[in-house]
């Protein structure tokens, strides 16, 4: 059994985000493997909410629980009745999670209608998530917003994070810091964490490789004419495990340490070199763990 895995800089415990083939395996099997490898938490999709006690009983705390599966966009719907219904559903999830001992809920701010002006859908987002203030305060649960920039998602850039957190004006809303998404957008992840470290409540250990030759050939705005996009990426970039991309991990972790971040660094495995098989995914998690332990 490995000693508890922690980052060299900051001493943050290292966890895993459960996706891929591992999410389909029995809890006892994956929990035994993860604890044996020194991982300190597991992040769960919403479909596995009912398994929270099993993970805890196996000695693996739940770092985050996804608020929804496919229902994210209901919070930003133009349909007021749908927004109210989705908020009610979110309140139930938060209460159940808190009862089970989960303290961080993971969200992505997806717009339901990508053709609506972003100012309009931003207003729906503020209304819906603002309605959760009371239940979050009562339960002590925090919201961790990931900046995945797909599907017209909100809260991906410094501008949008800044605007939303200002509107919420509550400590229960924070950031899931994932440098991989910033890198693919051309946003400096170090400058970002210097600005937002006090609002970071959870961290994803994931990186992005920028392929300079592909960037030259395809640019950032155009699709290729003869080539193909990269798996787990696009025309000039792809996601990788930490250490195989452009993220300056030592500096990033140093900023989090200076801000007195107290949470996990959970590896989110989206890497063509490892995804697809149980054995491959476990190798990927271990390689990412070893890198994070070294920086």
C-alpha positions in Angstrom: 0.0 0.0 0.0 1.3 3.4 -1.0 1.6 6.3 1.6 -1.1 8.9 1.1 -0.4 10.7 -2.1 0.2 14.4 -1.9 1.6 17.1 -4.1 5.2 18.1 -3.3 4.3 21.8 -3.4 1.5 22.5 -1.0 1.1 19.0 0.3 -2.4 18.7 -1.3 -4.0 15.2 -1.2 -4.4 13.7 -4.6 -7.7 12.2 -5.6 -9.4 10.9 -8.8 -12.5 11.9 -10.7 -14.4 8.8 -11.5 -15.1 8.5 -15.3 -14.6 6.0 -18.1 -14.6 2.3 -17.5 -13.8 2.7 -13.8 -17.2 4.3 -13.2 -18.8 1.0 -14.3 -16.8 -1.2 -11.9 -18.0 -2.2 -8.4 -17.4 0.4 -5.7 -15.5 -2.1 -3.5 -13.1 -2.9 -6.3 -12.2 0.6 -7.3 -12.1 1.9 -3.7 -9.7 -0.8 -2.7 -7.5 0.0 -5.7 -7.6 3.8 -5.1 -6.9 3.6 -1.4 -4.1 1.1 -2.0 -2.6 3.6 -4.4 -2.7 6.4 -1.9 -5.6 8.4 -3.5 -7.4 10.6 -0.9 -10.8 11.2 -2.5 -13.1 10.2 -5.4 -15.2 12.7 -7.4 -18.5 11.1 -8.4 -21.0 11.7 -11.3 -24.6 12.3 -10.3 -25.6 8.8 -11.4 -23.5 7.4 -8.5 -25.0 9.7 -5.8 -26.5 6.7 -4.1 -23.1 5.1 -3.7 -21.6 7.8 -1.5 -21.9 5.8 1.8 -20.2 2.8 0.2 -17.1 4.9 -0.8 -16.9 6.4 2.6 -17.2 3.1 4.3 -14.4 1.9 2.1 -12.2 4.7 3.4 -12.4 7.0 0.4 -14.0 10.4 1.0 -16.1 11.9 -1.8 -14.4 15.1 -3.0 -17.2 16.4 -5.2 -20.6 15.2 -6.5 -22.0 16.4 -9.8 -25.2 18.3 -9.3 -26.8 16.9 -12.4 -26.3 14.6 -15.4 -28.0 16.0 -18.4 -30.1 18.5 -16.5 -27.4 21.2 -16.2 -28.9 23.5 -18.8 -32.3 23.7 -17.1 -30.8 26.2 -14.7 -30.2 28.5 -17.7 -33.4 27.8 -19.5 -35.5 30.6 -21.0 -38.5 28.8 -19.7 -39.2 30.1 -16.2 -41.2 27.1 -15.1 -38.3 24.8 -16.2 -35.8 26.9 -14.2 -38.0 26.7 -11.1 -38.3 22.9 -11.5 -34.6 22.5 -12.0 -33.8 24.7 -8.9 -36.1 22.5 -6.8 -34.3 19.4 -8.1 -31.0 21.0 -7.3 -32.1 21.8 -3.7 -33.0 18.1 -3.2 -29.6 17.0 -4.5 -27.8 19.5 -2.2 -29.7 18.4 0.9 -29.2 14.7 0.1 -25.5 15.2 -0.5 -25.1 17.2 2.7 -26.9 14.4 4.7 -24.4 11.9 3.2 -21.5 14.1 4.2 -20.6 15.6 0.7 -19.5 19.2 1.1 -18.8 20.2 -2.5 -21.2 20.1 -5.5 -19.7 20.2 -9.0 -21.4 22.2 -11.7 -20.9 23.3 -15.3 -22.9 26.4 -16.4 -24.5 25.1 -19.7 -26.9 27.3 -21.7 -30.0 25.4 -22.9 -30.3 27.5 -26.1 -26.9 28.3 -27.5 -28.5 30.8 -29.9 -29.8 33.2 -27.1 -27.6 36.2 -26.3 -25.2 35.4 -23.5 -26.4 38.4 -21.5 -29.8 36.9 -21.4 -28.7 33.4 -20.3 -26.3 35.0 -17.8 -29.4 36.5 -16.1 -31.1 33.2 -15.9 -28.0 31.7 -14.4 -27.8 34.4 -11.7 -31.5 33.9 -10.9 -31.4 30.1 -10.7 -28.2 29.8 -8.7 -29.0 32.7 -6.6 -32.1 30.8 -5.5 -29.8 28.2 -4.0 -28.2 30.6 -1.5 -30.5 29.6 1.4 -30.0 25.8 1.0 -26.3 26.2 0.6 -26.0 28.3 3.7 -28.2 25.9 5.7 -26.2 22.8 4.7 -22.7 24.3 4.5 -22.4 22.9 1.0 -20.3 24.8 -1.6 -20.7 25.0 -5.4 -17.5 24.3 -7.5 -17.9 25.7 -11.0 -15.8 24.1 -13.7 -14.8 26.3 -16.6 -15.3 23.8 -19.4 -15.9 26.0 -22.4 -18.1 23.8 -24.6 -21.8 24.1 -25.5 -21.9 27.9 -24.9 -21.0 27.3 -21.2 -20.8 30.3 -18.9 -18.2 30.9 -16.2 -15.2 29.8 -18.3 -13.2 33.0 -18.6 -11.9 35.5 -16.0 -14.6 37.9 -17.1 -17.5 35.5 -16.7 -16.3 34.0 -13.4 -15.7 37.5 -12.0 -19.2 38.7 -13.0 -21.0 35.7 -11.7 -19.2 35.5 -8.3 -19.8 39.3 -7.9 -23.5 38.7 -8.5 -23.7 35.8 -6.0 -21.7 37.6 -3.3 -21.7 34.5 -1.1 -18.9 32.2 0.1 -20.8 29.1 -0.9 -20.0 29.7 -4.6 -16.5 28.9 -5.8 -14.3 27.7 -8.6 -13.2 24.2 -9.7 -9.8 25.2 -11.0 -8.8 23.2 -14.1 -5.9 24.7 -16.0 -6.5 22.5 -19.0 -9.6 24.5 -20.1 -7.8 27.8 -19.7 -4.9 26.6 -21.8 -7.1 25.5 -24.7 -8.7 29.0 -24.7 -5.3 30.8 -24.6 -5.9 32.1 -21.1 -2.8 32.1 -18.8 -3.6 29.6 -16.0 -1.0 31.1 -13.7 -2.4 34.6 -14.0 -5.9 33.1 -13.5 -5.0 31.3 -10.2 -3.2 34.4 -8.9 -6.5 36.3 -9.3 -8.9 33.6 -8.2 -7.1 31.4 -5.8 -9.1 32.6 -2.8 -12.3 31.4 -4.6 -10.9 28.0 -5.5 -12.7 25.2 -3.7 -11.6 22.2 -5.7 -8.8 21.5 -8.3 -8.7 19.1 -11.3 -5.4 17.6 -12.1 -5.5 17.8 -15.9 -3.3 19.3 -18.5 -3.5 20.4 -22.2 -0.9 19.8 -24.9 -0.7 22.6 -27.4 0.7 21.2 -30.7 2.7 24.1 -32.2 2.9 22.5 -35.7 -0.9 22.0 -35.8 -1.5 25.5 -34.4 0.6 26.8 -37.3 -1.2 24.7 -39.9 -4.7 25.1 -38.7 -4.8 28.2 -36.5 -7.3 28.6 -33.7 -10.4 29.4 -35.6 -10.5 27.1 -38.7 -11.0 23.3 -39.1 -8.4 21.4 -41.1 -9.0 20.7 -44.8 -7.3 17.2 -45.0 -6.3 16.4 -41.4 -8.4 15.2 -38.5 -8.9 16.7 -35.0 -7.1 15.2 -32.1 -8.9 12.8 -29.8 -9.8 14.3 -26.4 -9.1 17.7 -28.1 -9.5 19.6 -31.3 -7.3 20.7 -34.2 -4.3 22.1 -32.3 -4.7 20.9 -28.7 -5.6 17.8 -26.7 -6.1 17.1 -23.0 -3.4 15.1 -21.2 -2.5 14.0 -17.7 -0.5 16.5 -15.7 3.1 16.9 -16.8 2.5 16.2 -20.4 1.1 19.6 -21.4 1.8 23.2 -20.9 0.6 23.8 -17.3 3.3 25.2 -14.9 2.2 22.9 -12.1 4.8 23.9 -9.5 3.9 27.6 -9.9 0.2 26.9 -9.9 0.4 24.8 -6.7 2.5 27.4 -5.1 -0.2 30.0 -5.7 -2.8 27.8 -4.1 -0.5 27.1 -1.2 0.0 30.9 -0.7 -3.8 31.3 -0.7 -4.1 28.6 1.9 -6.1 26.3 -0.3 -7.2 23.3 1.8 -8.7 20.9 -0.7 -7.8 18.1 -3.1 -6.2 17.9 -6.5 -8.3 15.3 -8.2 -7.0 13.8 -11.4 -9.5 14.0 -14.3 -8.3 11.4 -16.8 -8.9 12.6 -20.4 -5.9 11.4 -22.3 -5.9 9.4 -25.5 -2.8 7.5 -24.3 -4.7 6.0 -21.3 -8.5 6.2 -21.7 -10.5 3.3 -23.0 -9.5 0.3 -20.8 -9.5 -0.3 -17.1 -5.8 -1.2 -17.2 -5.0 1.9 -19.2 -7.0 4.2 -17.0 -5.3 2.9 -13.9 -1.9 3.4 -15.5 -2.9 7.0 -16.4 -4.0 7.8 -12.8 -0.8 6.4 -11.4 1.4 8.3 -13.8 -0.5 11.5 -13.1 -0.2 10.8 -9.3 3.5 10.3 -9.6 4.0 13.5 -11.5 2.0 15.5 -9.0 3.9 14.0 -6.1 7.1 15.3 -7.8 6.2 18.9 -8.2 
